[in-house]
Amino acid sequence: MKKSLYLVKYIFATFLISAVTFLMTGASYGQACPVDPDFSFEVSCQQLGKVYFTNESSPMPGGMIDGYKWDFGDGNYSSATHPVHTYASTGTYAVVLSVYDTSGCHESITYSVIISDFPTASFNWEPINECARLPVTFYADQSTGNGLTYTWYFGDGTYAVTTAPTIQHQYYAYTASNCGMYNKYEVQLIVSDVNGCEAEANNKISVQSYPKSWPIDLSGNDFVICHPEGSTGDTLWVDTYVQYEHCVPGLDIDWGDGSFSNGLSLNDFPVYHVYASPGNYNFRFITHGQHGCDNDTSILVTYGGYPDATVNMGGTAAGCAPVTASFSLSDFEDNDYTTTYTWDFGDGSSQVIWDYEEPYQNNSISHVYTQSHCENANAPDSGFIVSVIIENLCGSDTVHYRYIEVFNHPEASFTFPSPYGCLDEP
């Protein structure tokens, strides 16, 4: 009897302790504390080690914030809402914010704060005072800082942002009316570290100017020469545009077929050249500057004709749906680089377009016909017609393959008047 009484008292005492704990904490076992801790921070870019903390914590439903405890990770603490703390040395610190509810429970959150020396910016470049036709390489590897981002302002109205300390830039330093040797640019580098702190460096660079000029195809065909079938040669007429002609002592042309026109003056234009056979030619137009910096322009000249090709069929041209038909293109080698090929399979499906390079990489194509040509509104009675439209700057042509016959599978069926009959009767 006494043991039973003691057991009842023990159970009651345990229940009482649990109830008091519940009232004090406002939570039962497994229930989170009703506060949501969070904070942000800003590292000062004026005073090394100084950090401004912003408390962004909030109560959850049923909760009420009673206080805060900050652990700055360097042995220092604070109970302020929005503390400011200055670290004595650089490093990475785990900052812990603990937020307490009026019930006595708390939740915590941790962020890493990086304290590093302020960044420094420095850069050099190469080549120095060279022709602007060469790209300039800038090096910022002497800059210092943690996790740097590099923002370059090149002085010509362009800029670039990168995480790499090395970058190339092409200046278009055209010759001015005074025919001066150099164009000058003020280049600015701004480096930014992980905390958003910045440093900058500025330098003036000089690049040799070159003439602003380009060749003009007087035919208006953008350096594509079209010739009729059987032609044995054709002529390219070239004129030029030059800004500040008095700054250009001469011009050279490499026609790309082993022929040259050197030592030209602007009074010699327009000039012409006869190409003996069809092909692609690397045409170079070189405008000389007074100080040795040239404008060297390369253009692909295509001497070709009206487009042509042949459509071939691989395998059978008839069968029951679905039919996979294979086709290939041949006799396209004389077409110029502006040529495109548009496949139409004659059944209303989407067209397939090839560029100039496609038949050289793979000149075959397949198509699946899923419907009988007899039931397809796009097909004549004889079968599907495959068409390829060949187009370039000289004109267009359409070649065909006739015919692809596709049939439905036969369906077996029969009828009879009665399931009954007499022996020896038909």
C-alpha positions in Angstrom: 0.0 0.0 0.0 2.8 2.4 0.9 4.7 1.6 -2.3 1.6 2.4 -4.3 1.2 5.7 -2.5 4.8 6.6 -3.2 4.4 5.7 -6.9 1.3 7.9 -7.2 3.2 10.8 -5.6 6.2 10.3 -7.9 4.0 10.4 -11.0 2.2 13.5 -9.8 5.5 15.3 -9.1 6.8 14.4 -12.5 3.7 15.7 -14.1 3.9 19.0 -12.1 7.5 19.5 -13.2 6.6 19.0 -16.8 3.7 21.4 -16.5 5.9 24.1 -14.9 8.5 23.6 -17.7 5.8 23.9 -20.3 4.5 27.2 -18.8 8.1 28.6 -18.5 9.2 27.7 -22.0 5.9 28.1 -23.8 6.7 25.0 -25.8 6.2 21.3 -25.5 8.8 18.7 -26.5 9.6 18.9 -30.2 8.2 22.5 -30.6 10.6 25.2 -31.8 11.1 28.4 -30.0 8.8 31.0 -31.5 11.4 33.4 -32.8 13.1 33.8 -36.2 16.7 35.0 -35.9 18.5 36.8 -38.8 20.9 39.6 -39.3 22.9 41.4 -42.0 26.2 43.3 -41.8 28.3 45.8 -43.6 32.1 45.9 -43.4 33.4 49.4 -43.2 35.6 50.5 -46.1 37.0 53.5 -44.1 38.1 51.9 -40.9 39.8 48.5 -41.0 38.0 45.9 -39.0 34.8 47.9 -38.2 31.6 46.1 -38.9 28.0 47.4 -38.7 25.5 44.7 -37.7 21.7 45.0 -38.5 19.4 42.8 -36.5 16.6 41.5 -38.8 15.1 39.0 -36.3 11.3 38.7 -35.8 8.9 36.9 -33.5 6.9 33.9 -34.7 3.2 33.6 -34.0 2.7 33.2 -30.2 6.3 34.5 -29.5 7.7 37.7 -28.1 11.4 38.7 -28.3 13.0 39.4 -24.9 16.6 40.0 -25.8 19.7 39.3 -27.9 23.1 37.9 -27.4 25.9 38.5 -30.0 29.0 36.4 -30.2 31.4 38.1 -32.5 33.8 35.1 -32.8 36.8 36.9 -31.4 36.0 36.6 -27.6 33.7 39.6 -27.5 30.0 39.8 -26.9 27.1 42.2 -27.0 23.4 42.4 -26.1 22.7 45.5 -28.3 20.0 45.3 -31.0 22.2 46.7 -33.7 25.8 46.6 -32.5 28.9 48.0 -34.1 32.1 46.0 -33.5 35.7 46.5 -34.5 38.0 43.5 -35.0 41.6 43.8 -34.0 43.0 41.7 -36.8 42.1 40.2 -40.2 40.6 36.8 -40.5 37.3 35.0 -40.9 35.0 35.1 -37.9 31.8 33.1 -37.1 29.3 35.6 -35.7 26.4 34.0 -33.7 23.2 35.9 -32.9 21.0 34.3 -30.3 17.5 35.6 -30.0 15.6 34.9 -26.7 11.8 34.6 -26.3 10.0 35.8 -23.1 9.5 32.1 -22.3 13.2 31.7 -21.9 13.9 29.6 -25.0 16.1 30.9 -27.8 17.1 30.3 -31.4 20.5 31.1 -33.0 21.9 31.9 -36.5 25.6 32.0 -37.6 27.2 34.0 -40.5 30.9 34.3 -41.4 32.4 37.8 -41.5 35.6 38.2 -43.5 38.0 41.0 -42.3 40.7 41.6 -44.8 43.1 44.4 -45.7 41.6 47.1 -48.0 42.2 46.3 -51.7 44.8 48.1 -53.8 44.7 48.6 -57.6 47.5 48.5 -60.0 48.0 47.5 -63.7 50.4 47.6 -66.6 50.0 46.7 -70.3 51.7 45.5 -73.5 52.5 46.2 -76.2 53.5 49.8 -75.5 53.0 52.4 -78.2 52.4 49.8 -80.8 50.0 49.8 -83.8 46.3 49.8 -82.8 45.7 46.8 -85.1 47.3 44.7 -82.3 45.1 44.0 -79.2 46.4 45.5 -75.9 46.8 43.1 -73.0 46.2 44.6 -69.5 47.6 43.0 -66.4 46.2 43.7 -62.9 47.9 40.8 -61.1 49.8 43.3 -58.8 46.4 44.4 -57.3 45.7 43.0 -53.9 42.5 42.1 -52.1 40.2 39.2 -51.1 38.0 37.9 -54.0 38.6 40.8 -56.3 36.4 41.8 -59.2 38.0 44.0 -61.9 36.1 46.7 -63.7 38.0 48.2 -66.7 37.2 51.5 -68.4 39.3 51.6 -71.6 38.9 55.2 -72.4 37.2 54.7 -75.7 33.7 54.5 -74.4 33.8 50.7 -73.6 34.2 48.8 -70.4 34.4 45.2 -69.1 33.9 43.4 -65.8 35.9 40.2 -65.0 37.1 38.1 -62.1 40.4 37.4 -63.9 43.3 39.9 -63.5 44.2 39.8 -67.3 42.2 41.1 -70.2 42.7 42.0 -73.8 41.2 45.0 -75.6 41.1 46.0 -79.2 41.4 49.8 -79.9 40.0 51.2 -83.1 42.4 54.2 -83.1 41.8 55.7 -86.5 44.1 58.4 -87.9 42.9 61.9 -87.1 42.9 64.8 -89.6 46.3 66.0 -88.4 47.8 62.6 -89.3 49.1 62.2 -85.8 51.1 59.2 -84.9 49.3 58.3 -81.6 45.9 58.2 -80.1 45.8 58.5 -76.3 43.4 56.9 -73.9 42.9 57.2 -70.2 42.3 53.7 -68.7 40.8 53.3 -65.3 40.8 50.1 -63.2 38.4 49.7 -60.3 38.9 46.6 -58.1 36.2 45.5 -55.6 36.7 42.9 -52.8 34.2 40.5 -51.1 33.1 43.3 -48.8 32.4 45.8 -51.6 35.5 47.9 -50.7 37.0 49.5 -53.8 40.3 50.9 -55.0 41.2 52.4 -58.4 44.2 53.0 -60.6 44.4 55.3 -63.7 46.9 55.3 -66.5 47.2 57.0 -69.9 48.2 54.8 -72.8 49.2 55.6 -76.3 48.5 53.4 -79.4 49.6 54.1 -83.0 46.7 55.2 -85.2 45.9 53.6 -88.5 43.8 54.7 -91.5 40.1 54.3 -91.5 39.4 52.7 -94.8 37.7 49.8 -96.5 37.2 48.3 -100.1 34.0 48.7 -102.0 32.7 46.1 -104.5 31.2 48.2 -107.3 29.0 45.4 -108.4 27.0 45.6 -105.1 27.2 41.9 -104.7 29.4 42.0 -101.5 32.4 40.4 -103.3 30.4 37.5 -104.8 31.0 37.3 -108.6 28.2 35.6 -110.5 29.0 34.1 -113.9 26.9 32.4 -116.6 27.3 28.7 -117.3 30.4 28.1 -119.4 32.1 31.4 -118.5 35.9 31.3 -118.5 36.6 34.3 -116.4 35.0 37.3 -114.7 36.0 40.7 -113.4 35.9 42.2 -109.9 35.8 46.1 -109.8 37.0 47.6 -106.5 36.8 51.1 -105.2 37.8 52.4 -101.8 36.7 54.7 -99.0 39.5 56.4 -97.1 39.0 59.0 -94.3 41.6 61.8 -94.4 43.1 60.8 -97.8 46.1 63.1 -97.2 47.3 60.8 -94.4 47.5 57.7 -96.7 50.7 57.4 -98.8 49.6 54.3 -100.7 47.7 51.0 -100.9 48.3 47.4 -101.8 45.9 44.6 -102.9 46.5 40.9 -102.7 43.7 39.4 -105.0 44.1 36.0 -103.4 44.9 34.1 -106.5 48.6 34.9 -106.6 48.1 38.3 -108.2 49.0 41.6 -106.6 48.5 45.3 -107.2 51.1 47.1 -105.1 52.0 50.7 -104.7 48.6 52.1 -105.6 47.6 55.6 -105.0 44.0 56.8 -104.4 44.0 58.3 -107.9 44.3 54.7 -109.3 40.9 53.7 -108.1 38.7 52.1 -109.1 40.8 49.1 -110.1 39.8 45.7 -111.4 41.0 42.1 -111.5 39.9 39.1 -113.7 39.6 35.8 -111.9 40.3 32.9 -114.3 38.4 30.2 -112.6 35.6 29.7 -110.0 36.6 29.4 -106.3 37.0 31.2 -103.0 39.8 33.8 -102.7 41.3 35.5 -99.7 41.3 39.1 -100.8 43.5 41.5 -98.7 43.2 45.3 -98.9 46.1 47.1 -97.2 46.0 50.8 -96.6 49.3 52.3 -95.4 49.5 54.9 -92.7 52.1 57.6 -92.6 53.8 56.2 -89.5 53.9 52.5 -90.5 50.6 51.4 -88.9 48.5 49.8 -91.7 44.9 48.9 -92.0 44.9 45.3 -93.3 41.4 44.1 -94.3 40.7 40.5 -95.4 37.5 39.6 -97.4 36.5 36.2 -98.8 35.9 36.7 -102.6 33.6 34.1 -104.1 33.7 33.5 -107.8 30.8 31.3 -108.4 27.7 30.9 -110.5 24.0 30.1 -110.2 23.4 27.3 -107.7 22.9 23.7 -108.7 22.7 20.3 -107.0 21.2 16.8 -107.5 18.8 15.0 -105.2 19.4 11.2 -105.0 17.3 8.5 -103.5 18.8 5.7 -101.3 16.8 2.5 -101.1 13.3 1.8 -102.2 10.9 4.6 -103.3 7.7 2.7 -102.4 6.3 0.8 -99.4 3.6 0.7 -96.8 3.3 3.4 -94.2 5.3 4.2 -92.2 8.1 4.5 -94.8 11.6 5.8 -94.0 13.1 7.4 -97.1 16.7 8.4 -97.4 18.0 11.1 -99.6 21.4 12.6 -100.4 22.7 15.7 -102.2 25.4 15.7 -104.8 26.9 18.0 -107.4 26.9 20.9 -105.0 30.7 21.5 -104.8 30.7 24.5 -107.2 28.1 26.5 -105.2 29.5 29.5 -103.3 29.5 30.1 -99.5 26.2 32.1 -99.6 24.3 29.0 -100.7 21.5 27.5 -98.7 19.4 24.3 -99.3 15.8 24.0 -98.3 14.3 20.5 -98.2 10.6 20.0 -98.7 9.4 16.4 -98.5 6.0 17.0 -100.2 3.8 15.8 -97.4 3.2 19.1 -95.6 5.8 18.5 -92.9 8.2 21.2 -91.8 11.0 22.1 -94.2 14.6 21.5 -93.3 17.2 24.2 -94.1 20.9 23.5 -94.6 23.6 26.2 -94.8 26.6 26.1 -97.1 28.6 23.8 -94.7 26.0 21.2 -94.1 26.4 19.0 -97.2 30.1 18.9 -96.7 29.7 17.5 -93.2 26.8 15.1 -94.0 25.1 15.2 -97.4 22.4 12.6 -96.4 19.0 13.1 -94.8 16.1 10.8 -93.9 12.3 11.4 -93.6 9.5 9.2 -92.3 6.3 9.2 -94.3 3.4 8.2 -92.0 0.5 8.6 -94.5 -0.4 7.2 -97.8 0.2 9.6 -100.7 -3.3 8.8 -101.9 -4.8 10.4 -98.7 -2.4 13.4 -98.5 -3.7 16.6 -99.9 -0.2 17.8 -100.7 0.7 14.9 -102.9 -0.3 14.2 -106.5 -1.7 10.8 -107.4 1.7 9.5 -108.6 3.3 9.9 -105.1 5.2 12.4 -103.0 7.6 14.8 -104.7 10.8 15.8 -102.8 12.1 19.3 -103.6 15.3 21.1 -102.7 15.4 24.9 -103.2 19.0 26.0 -103.7 19.6 29.7 -103.2 22.6 32.1 -103.2 23.3 35.7 -104.1 23.5 34.8 -107.8 20.0 33.3 -107.9 17.9 30.2 -107.1 17.0 26.8 -108.5 14.7 24.0 -107.4 15.6 20.3 -108.0 13.2 17.4 -107.4 13.0 13.7 -106.8 9.8 12.0 -108.2 8.1 9.9 -106.8 7.8 8.4 -103.3 4.8 6.0 -103.2 3.4 5.3 -99.8 0.4 3.0 -99.3 -1.7 1.9 -96.4 -1.5 -1.7 -95.3 -4.3 -3.9 -96.8 -7.2 -4.9 -94.6 -8.6 -8.5 -94.9 -12.4 -8.9 -94.7 -15.1 -11.2 -96.1 -18.9 -11.8 -95.7 -21.2 -14.8 -96.2 -25.0 -14.9 -96.3 -25.7 -17.5 -93.6 -23.8 -19.6 -91.1 -25.9 -22.6 -92.0 -26.1 -24.8 -95.0 -26.6 -28.3 -96.3 -24.0 -30.9 -97.4 -23.3 -31.2 -101.1 -24.9 -27.7 -101.7 -22.8 -24.7 -102.8 
